[in-house]
Amino acid sequence: MSAFDTSPAAAQLSAARLSQQPNLPSLSGVDMKRMRETAEDFESVFLSEMLRPMFQNIEASAPFGGGAGEKIYRDMQVDEYGKALSRSGGIGLADSIMREMIKMQEGK
């Protein structure tokens, strides 16, 4: 890949490299680190919503399960699963979102 490569794969790779650097440069006044966090947050919400149906039919065992509290904690658990999956690499959705956010900032 040359320095002037404008292919989508090159844009994705450069966005991924930029997002991993500790002191990220600004792109037209936009903080790249904040953009990356937003993209990862979106991916974690998406993953949580995809995981939620897997836990709907799981019944709690007696005597400690059931009730409104269980539903709340189960929803919180699924949200944490989504965050953990996103932090560990996810499914690549954050990279795609990051690439599109960069394009939007560049006006393309």
N, CA, C and O atoms as CSV, one atom per row, in Angstrom:
chain,resi,resn,atom,element,x,y,z
A,1,MET,N,N,0.847,-1.166,0.000
A,1,MET,CA,C,0.000,0.000,0.000
A,1,MET,C,C,0.896,1.233,0.000
A,1,MET,O,O,1.763,1.379,0.862
A,2,SER,N,N,0.684,2.115,-0.965
A,2,SER,CA,C,1.482,3.328,-1.051
A,2,SER,C,C,0.871,4.423,-0.189
A,2,SER,O,O,-0.244,4.280,0.313
A,3,ALA,N,N,1.602,5.506,-0.022
A,3,ALA,CA,C,1.132,6.622,0.793
A,3,ALA,C,C,-0.059,7.324,0.159
A,3,ALA,O,O,-0.797,8.029,0.847
A,4,PHE,N,N,-0.259,7.141,-1.163
A,4,PHE,CA,C,-1.331,7.821,-1.880
A,4,PHE,C,C,-2.466,6.887,-2.257
A,4,PHE,O,O,-3.281,7.223,-3.117
A,5,ASP,N,N,-2.533,5.735,-1.639
A,5,ASP,CA,C,-3.579,4.754,-1.930
A,5,ASP,C,C,-4.911,5.268,-1.386
A,5,ASP,O,O,-5.008,5.610,-0.208
A,6,THR,N,N,-5.937,5.326,-2.238
A,6,THR,CA,C,-7.242,5.845,-1.827
A,6,THR,C,C,-8.319,4.770,-1.824
A,6,THR,O,O,-9.507,5.093,-1.830
A,7,SER,N,N,-7.934,3.513,-1.813
A,7,SER,CA,C,-8.921,2.440,-1.809
A,7,SER,C,C,-9.648,2.398,-0.470
A,7,SER,O,O,-9.125,2.880,0.535
A,8,PRO,N,N,-10.864,1.818,-0.448
A,8,PRO,CA,C,-11.595,1.719,0.829
A,8,PRO,C,C,-10.831,0.937,1.889
A,8,PRO,O,O,-10.884,1.280,3.070
A,9,ALA,N,N,-10.126,-0.102,1.482
A,9,ALA,CA,C,-9.355,-0.886,2.451
A,9,ALA,C,C,-8.242,-0.046,3.069
A,9,ALA,O,O,-7.956,-0.166,4.260
A,10,ALA,N,N,-7.619,0.804,2.258
A,10,ALA,CA,C,-6.561,1.671,2.768
A,10,ALA,C,C,-7.125,2.704,3.734
A,10,ALA,O,O,-6.493,3.027,4.739
A,11,ALA,N,N,-8.314,3.222,3.433
A,11,ALA,CA,C,-8.953,4.188,4.328
A,11,ALA,C,C,-9.301,3.535,5.659
A,11,ALA,O,O,-9.134,4.139,6.719
A,12,GLN,N,N,-9.785,2.301,5.598
A,12,GLN,CA,C,-10.134,1.586,6.818
A,12,GLN,C,C,-8.893,1.313,7.654
A,12,GLN,O,O,-8.911,1.480,8.874
A,13,LEU,N,N,-7.822,0.896,7.003
A,13,LEU,CA,C,-6.587,0.609,7.714
A,13,LEU,C,C,-6.019,1.874,8.355
A,13,LEU,O,O,-5.570,1.842,9.501
A,14,SER,N,N,-6.037,2.982,7.622
A,14,SER,CA,C,-5.505,4.218,8.189
A,14,SER,C,C,-6.378,4.709,9.340
A,14,SER,O,O,-5.859,5.252,10.315
A,15,ALA,N,N,-7.699,4.526,9.244
A,15,ALA,CA,C,-8.587,4.913,10.352
A,15,ALA,C,C,-8.312,4.056,11.569
A,15,ALA,O,O,-8.303,4.555,12.694
A,16,ALA,N,N,-8.087,2.766,11.354
A,16,ALA,CA,C,-7.793,1.874,12.474
A,16,ALA,C,C,-6.466,2.244,13.132
A,16,ALA,O,O,-6.343,2.225,14.357
A,17,ARG,N,N,-5.487,2.575,12.317
A,17,ARG,CA,C,-4.193,2.981,12.875
A,17,ARG,C,C,-4.313,4.264,13.669
A,17,ARG,O,O,-3.736,4.391,14.750
A,18,LEU,N,N,-5.069,5.225,13.130
A,18,LEU,CA,C,-5.243,6.493,13.823
A,18,LEU,C,C,-5.963,6.317,15.149
A,18,LEU,O,O,-5.644,6.982,16.135
A,19,SER,N,N,-6.933,5.416,15.166
A,19,SER,CA,C,-7.725,5.259,16.385
A,19,SER,C,C,-6.939,4.576,17.493
A,19,SER,O,O,-7.324,4.673,18.659
A,20,GLN,N,N,-5.858,3.895,17.169
A,20,GLN,CA,C,-5.089,3.186,18.178
A,20,GLN,C,C,-3.953,4.024,18.761
A,20,GLN,O,O,-3.335,3.619,19.745
A,21,GLN,N,N,-3.669,5.179,18.174
A,21,GLN,CA,C,-2.576,6.014,18.647
A,21,GLN,C,C,-3.005,6.812,19.872
A,21,GLN,O,O,-4.144,7.275,19.931
A,22,PRO,N,N,-2.099,6.989,20.872
A,22,PRO,CA,C,-2.480,7.694,22.090
A,22,PRO,C,C,-2.788,9.168,21.876
A,22,PRO,O,O,-3.778,9.665,22.412
A,23,ASN,N,N,-1.979,9.875,21.116
A,23,ASN,CA,C,-2.219,11.292,20.848
A,23,ASN,C,C,-2.707,11.434,19.413
A,23,ASN,O,O,-1.915,11.581,18.482
A,24,LEU,N,N,-4.003,11.389,19.256
A,24,LEU,CA,C,-4.585,11.385,17.924
A,24,LEU,C,C,-4.672,12.791,17.364
A,24,LEU,O,O,-4.991,13.732,18.091
A,25,PRO,N,N,-4.391,12.942,16.078
A,25,PRO,CA,C,-4.511,14.254,15.461
A,25,PRO,C,C,-5.977,14.616,15.262
A,25,PRO,O,O,-6.851,13.751,15.316
A,26,SER,N,N,-6.235,15.877,15.036
A,26,SER,CA,C,-7.597,16.314,14.757
A,26,SER,C,C,-7.840,16.265,13.266
A,26,SER,O,O,-6.934,16.509,12.469
A,27,LEU,N,N,-9.039,15.954,12.901
A,27,LEU,CA,C,-9.470,15.947,11.507
A,27,LEU,C,C,-10.522,17.030,11.395
A,27,LEU,O,O,-11.679,16.815,11.754
A,28,SER,N,N,-10.131,18.191,10.900
A,28,SER,CA,C,-11.032,19.338,10.792
A,28,SER,C,C,-11.650,19.692,12.138
A,28,SER,O,O,-12.842,19.990,12.220
A,29,GLY,N,N,-10.853,19.662,13.176
A,29,GLY,CA,C,-11.324,20.043,14.498
A,29,GLY,C,C,-12.064,18.951,15.253
A,29,GLY,O,O,-12.605,19.209,16.328
A,30,VAL,N,N,-12.100,17.748,14.720
A,30,VAL,CA,C,-12.805,16.650,15.375
A,30,VAL,C,C,-11.795,15.742,16.053
A,30,VAL,O,O,-10.781,15.377,15.459
A,31,ASP,N,N,-12.064,15.390,17.257
A,31,ASP,CA,C,-11.187,14.523,18.032
A,31,ASP,C,C,-11.368,13.076,17.576
A,31,ASP,O,O,-12.449,12.508,17.725
A,32,MET,N,N,-10.317,12.485,17.025
A,32,MET,CA,C,-10.391,11.117,16.503
A,32,MET,C,C,-10.670,10.105,17.610
A,32,MET,O,O,-11.367,9.115,17.388
A,33,LYS,N,N,-10.134,10.349,18.791
A,33,LYS,CA,C,-10.363,9.417,19.894
A,33,LYS,C,C,-11.845,9.407,20.269
A,33,LYS,O,O,-12.414,8.347,20.530
A,34,ARG,N,N,-12.449,10.553,20.295
A,34,ARG,CA,C,-13.879,10.648,20.614
A,34,ARG,C,C,-14.719,9.971,19.531
A,34,ARG,O,O,-15.714,9.313,19.833
A,35,MET,N,N,-14.319,10.131,18.282
A,35,MET,CA,C,-15.030,9.458,17.194
A,35,MET,C,C,-14.942,7.938,17.360
A,35,MET,O,O,-15.927,7.228,17.157
A,36,ARG,N,N,-13.767,7.451,17.727
A,36,ARG,CA,C,-13.583,6.011,17.923
A,36,ARG,C,C,-14.455,5.497,19.067
A,36,ARG,O,O,-15.079,4.442,18.953
A,37,GLU,N,N,-14.496,6.243,20.162
A,37,GLU,CA,C,-15.326,5.848,21.293
A,37,GLU,C,C,-16.800,5.807,20.899
A,37,GLU,O,O,-17.528,4.904,21.311
A,38,THR,N,N,-17.236,6.770,20.114
A,38,THR,CA,C,-18.621,6.797,19.655
A,38,THR,C,C,-18.925,5.598,18.781
A,38,THR,O,O,-19.985,4.986,18.911
A,39,ALA,N,N,-18.002,5.255,17.890
A,39,ALA,CA,C,-18.195,4.100,17.010
A,39,ALA,C,C,-18.252,2.807,17.824
A,39,ALA,O,O,-19.072,1.934,17.541
A,40,GLU,N,N,-17.397,2.680,18.819
A,40,GLU,CA,C,-17.409,1.481,19.663
A,40,GLU,C,C,-18.669,1.419,20.519
A,40,GLU,O,O,-19.208,0.337,20.752
A,41,ASP,N,N,-19.140,2.562,20.984
A,41,ASP,CA,C,-20.390,2.589,21.752
A,41,ASP,C,C,-21.556,2.119,20.886
A,41,ASP,O,O,-22.405,1.353,21.342
A,42,PHE,N,N,-21.593,2.580,19.642
A,42,PHE,CA,C,-22.655,2.146,18.741
A,42,PHE,C,C,-22.591,0.642,18.510
A,42,PHE,O,O,-23.617,-0.039,18.519
A,43,GLU,N,N,-21.380,0.125,18.302
A,43,GLU,CA,C,-21.225,-1.312,18.092
A,43,GLU,C,C,-21.664,-2.095,19.332
A,43,GLU,O,O,-22.282,-3.151,19.201
A,44,SER,N,N,-21.358,-1.601,20.518
A,44,SER,CA,C,-21.747,-2.327,21.726
A,44,SER,C,C,-23.262,-2.348,21.892
A,44,SER,O,O,-23.816,-3.357,22.329
A,45,VAL,N,N,-23.948,-1.249,21.549
A,45,VAL,CA,C,-25.414,-1.234,21.611
A,45,VAL,C,C,-25.986,-2.207,20.589
A,45,VAL,O,O,-26.926,-2.942,20.891
A,46,PHE,N,N,-25.432,-2.215,19.397
A,46,PHE,CA,C,-25.888,-3.137,18.350
A,46,PHE,C,C,-25.724,-4.588,18.800
A,46,PHE,O,O,-26.643,-5.395,18.661
A,47,LEU,N,N,-24.562,-4.911,19.333
A,47,LEU,CA,C,-24.319,-6.286,19.787
A,47,LEU,C,C,-25.244,-6.665,20.939
A,47,LEU,O,O,-25.725,-7.796,21.001
A,48,SER,N,N,-25.492,-5.737,21.842
A,48,SER,CA,C,-26.406,-6.011,22.956
A,48,SER,C,C,-27.803,-6.341,22.443
A,48,SER,O,O,-28.444,-7.272,22.931
A,49,GLU,N,N,-28.270,-5.581,21.463
A,49,GLU,CA,C,-29.602,-5.831,20.914
A,49,GLU,C,C,-29.661,-7.155,20.151
A,49,GLU,O,O,-30.711,-7.795,20.108
A,50,MET,N,N,-28.561,-7.563,19.560
A,50,MET,CA,C,-28.530,-8.852,18.867
A,50,MET,C,C,-28.475,-10.015,19.867
A,50,MET,O,O,-28.975,-11.102,19.579
A,51,LEU,N,N,-27.877,-9.791,21.026
A,51,LEU,CA,C,-27.776,-10.837,22.049
A,51,LEU,C,C,-29.040,-10.968,22.895
A,51,LEU,O,O,-29.326,-12.045,23.418
A,52,ARG,N,N,-29.791,-9.892,23.030
A,52,ARG,CA,C,-30.943,-9.860,23.933
A,52,ARG,C,C,-31.938,-11.004,23.706
A,52,ARG,O,O,-32.385,-11.595,24.689
A,53,PRO,N,N,-32.309,-11.350,22.469
A,53,PRO,CA,C,-33.263,-12.453,22.276
A,53,PRO,C,C,-32.760,-13.800,22.792
A,53,PRO,O,O,-33.565,-14.674,23.110
A,54,MET,N,N,-31.470,-13.976,22.878
A,54,MET,CA,C,-30.931,-15.247,23.378
A,54,MET,C,C,-31.273,-15.471,24.850
A,54,MET,O,O,-31.342,-16.612,25.308
A,55,PHE,N,N,-31.485,-14.392,25.582
A,55,PHE,CA,C,-31.715,-14.498,27.017
A,55,PHE,C,C,-33.183,-14.352,27.408
A,55,PHE,O,O,-33.504,-14.438,28.593
A,56,GLN,N,N,-34.079,-14.135,26.453
A,56,GLN,CA,C,-35.478,-13.889,26.780
A,56,GLN,C,C,-36.175,-15.101,27.379
A,56,GLN,O,O,-36.991,-14.944,28.287
A,57,ASN,N,N,-35.886,-16.277,26.910
A,57,ASN,CA,C,-36.604,-17.470,27.356
A,57,ASN,C,C,-35.884,-18.252,28.445
A,57,ASN,O,O,-36.285,-19.369,28.771
A,58,ILE,N,N,-34.845,-17.688,28.999
A,58,ILE,CA,C,-34.141,-18.369,30.081
A,58,ILE,C,C,-34.857,-18.060,31.387
A,58,ILE,O,O,-34.967,-16.901,31.786
A,59,GLU,N,N,-35.340,-19.097,32.044
A,59,GLU,CA,C,-36.055,-18.932,33.309
A,59,GLU,C,C,-35.074,-19.072,34.467
A,59,GLU,O,O,-34.145,-19.880,34.425
A,60,ALA,N,N,-35.298,-18.281,35.479
A,60,ALA,CA,C,-34.460,-18.341,36.680
A,60,ALA,C,C,-34.897,-19.516,37.548
A,60,ALA,O,O,-36.080,-19.853,37.602
A,61,SER,N,N,-33.950,-20.125,38.213
A,61,SER,CA,C,-34.283,-21.256,39.072
A,61,SER,C,C,-34.661,-20.768,40.466
A,61,SER,O,O,-34.140,-19.764,40.952
A,62,ALA,N,N,-35.566,-21.490,41.090
A,62,ALA,CA,C,-36.018,-21.146,42.441
A,62,ALA,C,C,-34.934,-21.528,43.438
A,62,ALA,O,O,-34.152,-22.425,43.123
A,63,PRO,N,N,-34.831,-20.962,44.533
A,63,PRO,CA,C,-35.653,-19.953,45.166
A,63,PRO,C,C,-35.131,-18.533,44.954
A,63,PRO,O,O,-35.722,-17.582,45.466
A,64,PHE,N,N,-34.053,-18.376,44.221
A,64,PHE,CA,C,-33.426,-17.050,44.132
A,64,PHE,C,C,-33.805,-16.257,42.888
A,64,PHE,O,O,-33.466,-15.077,42.795
A,65,GLY,N,N,-34.479,-16.853,41.952
A,65,GLY,CA,C,-34.746,-16.172,40.690
A,65,GLY,C,C,-36.132,-15.578,40.589
A,65,GLY,O,O,-36.995,-15.780,41.443
A,66,GLY,N,N,-36.308,-14.838,39.508
A,66,GLY,CA,C,-37.612,-14.280,39.200
A,66,GLY,C,C,-37.787,-12.859,39.691
A,66,GLY,O,O,-36.953,-12.313,40.414
A,67,GLY,N,N,-38.902,-12.280,39.273
A,67,GLY,CA,C,-39.242,-10.937,39.717
A,67,GLY,C,C,-38.716,-9.853,38.805
A,67,GLY,O,O,-38.010,-10.114,37.831
A,68,ALA,N,N,-39.077,-8.629,39.145
A,68,ALA,CA,C,-38.676,-7.471,38.338
A,68,ALA,C,C,-37.172,-7.226,38.410
A,68,ALA,O,O,-36.557,-6.785,37.440
A,69,GLY,N,N,-36.595,-7.517,39.562
A,69,GLY,CA,C,-35.152,-7.311,39.723
A,69,GLY,C,C,-34.343,-8.179,38.788
A,69,GLY,O,O,-33.315,-7.748,38.266
A,70,GLU,N,N,-34.792,-9.379,38.578
A,70,GLU,CA,C,-34.072,-10.283,37.672
A,70,GLU,C,C,-34.035,-9.733,36.248
A,70,GLU,O,O,-33.001,-9.792,35.583
A,71,LYS,N,N,-35.171,-9.195,35.780
A,71,LYS,CA,C,-35.223,-8.636,34.427
A,71,LYS,C,C,-34.254,-7.464,34.287
A,71,LYS,O,O,-33.564,-7.335,33.276
A,72,ILE,N,N,-34.211,-6.623,35.299
A,72,ILE,CA,C,-33.314,-5.467,35.259
A,72,ILE,C,C,-31.859,-5.929,35.192
A,72,ILE,O,O,-31.082,-5.450,34.366
A,73,TYR,N,N,-31.500,-6.867,36.073
A,73,TYR,CA,C,-30.115,-7.326,36.096
A,73,TYR,C,C,-29.756,-8.119,34.850
A,73,TYR,O,O,-28.611,-8.071,34.402
A,74,ARG,N,N,-30.707,-8.843,34.283
A,74,ARG,CA,C,-30.434,-9.572,33.041
A,74,ARG,C,C,-30.175,-8.594,31.901
A,74,ARG,O,O,-29.265,-8.805,31.099
A,75,ASP,N,N,-30.971,-7.520,31.822
A,75,ASP,CA,C,-30.742,-6.500,30.794
A,75,ASP,C,C,-29.372,-5.844,30.969
A,75,ASP,O,O,-28.663,-5.593,29.994
A,76,MET,N,N,-29.012,-5.572,32.221
A,76,MET,CA,C,-27.697,-4.985,32.478
A,76,MET,C,C,-26.582,-5.949,32.082
A,76,MET,O,O,-25.551,-5.526,31.558
A,77,GLN,N,N,-26.783,-7.229,32.329
A,77,GLN,CA,C,-25.786,-8.236,31.976
A,77,GLN,C,C,-25.601,-8.313,30.464
A,77,GLN,O,O,-24.473,-8.396,29.978
A,78,VAL,N,N,-26.691,-8.286,29.730
A,78,VAL,CA,C,-26.612,-8.337,28.269
A,78,VAL,C,C,-25.895,-7.091,27.739
A,78,VAL,O,O,-25.099,-7.186,26.804
A,79,ASP,N,N,-26.171,-5.929,28.328
A,79,ASP,CA,C,-25.476,-4.703,27.920
A,79,ASP,C,C,-23.974,-4.822,28.161
A,79,ASP,O,O,-23.175,-4.388,27.332
A,80,GLU,N,N,-23.594,-5.403,29.281
A,80,GLU,CA,C,-22.166,-5.587,29.574
A,80,GLU,C,C,-21.526,-6.591,28.622
A,80,GLU,O,O,-20.364,-6.436,28.246
A,81,TYR,N,N,-22.274,-7.618,28.231
A,81,TYR,CA,C,-21.759,-8.557,27.222
A,81,TYR,C,C,-21.465,-7.816,25.915
A,81,TYR,O,O,-20.424,-8.034,25.294
A,82,GLY,N,N,-22.373,-6.955,25.506
A,82,GLY,CA,C,-22.170,-6.173,24.284
A,82,GLY,C,C,-20.947,-5.281,24.374
A,82,GLY,O,O,-20.178,-5.179,23.418
A,83,LYS,N,N,-20.761,-4.626,25.528
A,83,LYS,CA,C,-19.582,-3.767,25.719
A,83,LYS,C,C,-18.299,-4.583,25.686
A,83,LYS,O,O,-17.305,-4.173,25.086
A,84,ALA,N,N,-18.328,-5.736,26.335
A,84,ALA,CA,C,-17.127,-6.584,26.367
A,84,ALA,C,C,-16.774,-7.087,24.973
A,84,ALA,O,O,-15.602,-7.114,24.598
A,85,LEU,N,N,-17.774,-7.480,24.214
A,85,LEU,CA,C,-17.515,-7.940,22.844
A,85,LEU,C,C,-16.949,-6.818,21.987
A,85,LEU,O,O,-16.022,-7.037,21.207
A,86,SER,N,N,-17.495,-5.633,22.125
A,86,SER,CA,C,-17.024,-4.494,21.342
A,86,SER,C,C,-15.584,-4.133,21.700
A,86,SER,O,O,-14.777,-3.847,20.815
A,87,ARG,N,N,-15.258,-4.144,23.006
A,87,ARG,CA,C,-13.899,-3.815,23.443
A,87,ARG,C,C,-12.877,-4.838,22.971
A,87,ARG,O,O,-11.715,-4.501,22.746
A,88,SER,N,N,-13.308,-6.091,22.819
A,88,SER,CA,C,-12.366,-7.143,22.431
A,88,SER,C,C,-12.260,-7.320,20.916
A,88,SER,O,O,-11.752,-8.339,20.448
A,89,GLY,N,N,-12.723,-6.361,20.164
A,89,GLY,CA,C,-12.591,-6.426,18.714
A,89,GLY,C,C,-13.913,-6.421,17.994
A,89,GLY,O,O,-13.991,-5.988,16.844
A,90,GLY,N,N,-14.950,-6.891,18.645
A,90,GLY,CA,C,-16.280,-6.852,18.063
A,90,GLY,C,C,-16.396,-7.600,16.752
A,90,GLY,O,O,-15.722,-8.605,16.526
A,91,ILE,N,N,-17.259,-7.092,15.896
A,91,ILE,CA,C,-17.507,-7.725,14.602
A,91,ILE,C,C,-17.054,-6.841,13.449
A,91,ILE,O,O,-17.354,-7.123,12.289
A,92,GLY,N,N,-16.340,-5.783,13.765
A,92,GLY,CA,C,-15.830,-4.887,12.728
A,92,GLY,C,C,-16.758,-3.732,12.409
A,92,GLY,O,O,-16.459,-2.921,11.532
A,93,LEU,N,N,-17.861,-3.646,13.097
A,93,LEU,CA,C,-18.817,-2.574,12.840
A,93,LEU,C,C,-18.241,-1.212,13.225
A,93,LEU,O,O,-18.471,-0.225,12.526
A,94,ALA,N,N,-17.503,-1.151,14.319
A,94,ALA,CA,C,-16.911,0.122,14.761
A,94,ALA,C,C,-15.928,0.658,13.725
A,94,ALA,O,O,-15.854,1.867,13.510
A,95,ASP,N,N,-15.175,-0.231,13.084
A,95,ASP,CA,C,-14.235,0.211,12.046
A,95,ASP,C,C,-14.975,0.818,10.861
A,95,ASP,O,O,-14.563,1.846,10.323
A,96,SER,N,N,-16.063,0.179,10.460
A,96,SER,CA,C,-16.849,0.698,9.343
A,96,SER,C,C,-17.478,2.039,9.684
A,96,SER,O,O,-17.496,2.955,8.862
A,97,ILE,N,N,-17.989,2.145,10.892
A,97,ILE,CA,C,-18.592,3.407,11.327
A,97,ILE,C,C,-17.542,4.498,11.395
A,97,ILE,O,O,-17.792,5.631,10.985
A,98,MET,N,N,-16.381,4.168,11.906
A,98,MET,CA,C,-15.275,5.130,11.996
A,98,MET,C,C,-14.889,5.632,10.605
A,98,MET,O,O,-14.682,6.828,10.400
A,99,ARG,N,N,-14.796,4.713,9.666
A,99,ARG,CA,C,-14.444,5.092,8.291
A,99,ARG,C,C,-15.486,6.041,7.709
A,99,ARG,O,O,-15.133,7.026,7.061
A,100,GLU,N,N,-16.766,5.754,7.935
A,100,GLU,CA,C,-17.826,6.613,7.415
A,100,GLU,C,C,-17.838,7.976,8.103
A,100,GLU,O,O,-18.122,8.992,7.469
A,101,MET,N,N,-17.530,7.996,9.394
A,101,MET,CA,C,-17.477,9.273,10.112
A,101,MET,C,C,-16.333,10.141,9.578
A,101,MET,O,O,-16.472,11.359,9.471
A,102,ILE,N,N,-15.213,9.514,9.247
A,102,ILE,CA,C,-14.088,10.260,8.680
A,102,ILE,C,C,-14.465,10.822,7.321
A,102,ILE,O,O,-14.157,11.973,7.011
A,103,LYS,N,N,-15.135,10.008,6.508
A,103,LYS,CA,C,-15.585,10.491,5.190
A,103,LYS,C,C,-16.524,11.677,5.337
A,103,LYS,O,O,-16.433,12.645,4.583
A,104,MET,N,N,-17.429,11.601,6.311
A,104,MET,CA,C,-18.367,12.694,6.519
A,104,MET,C,C,-17.645,13.984,6.924
A,104,MET,O,O,-18.020,15.077,6.500
A,105,GLN,N,N,-16.617,13.840,7.741
A,105,GLN,CA,C,-15.855,15.019,8.173
A,105,GLN,C,C,-15.036,15.617,7.040
A,105,GLN,O,O,-14.802,16.824,6.991
A,106,GLU,N,N,-14.605,14.750,6.132
A,106,GLU,CA,C,-13.826,15.232,4.993
A,106,GLU,C,C,-14.726,15.811,3.903
A,106,GLU,O,O,-14.247,16.469,2.979
A,107,GLY,N,N,-16.014,15.567,4.015
A,107,GLY,CA,C,-16.948,16.100,3.028
A,107,GLY,C,C,-17.057,15.259,1.777
A,107,GLY,O,O,-17.393,15.775,0.711
A,108,LYS,N,N,-16.775,13.956,1.889
A,108,LYS,CA,C,-16.841,13.069,0.712
A,108,LYS,C,C,-18.112,12.304,0.698
A,108,LYS,O,O,-18.344,11.509,-0.213
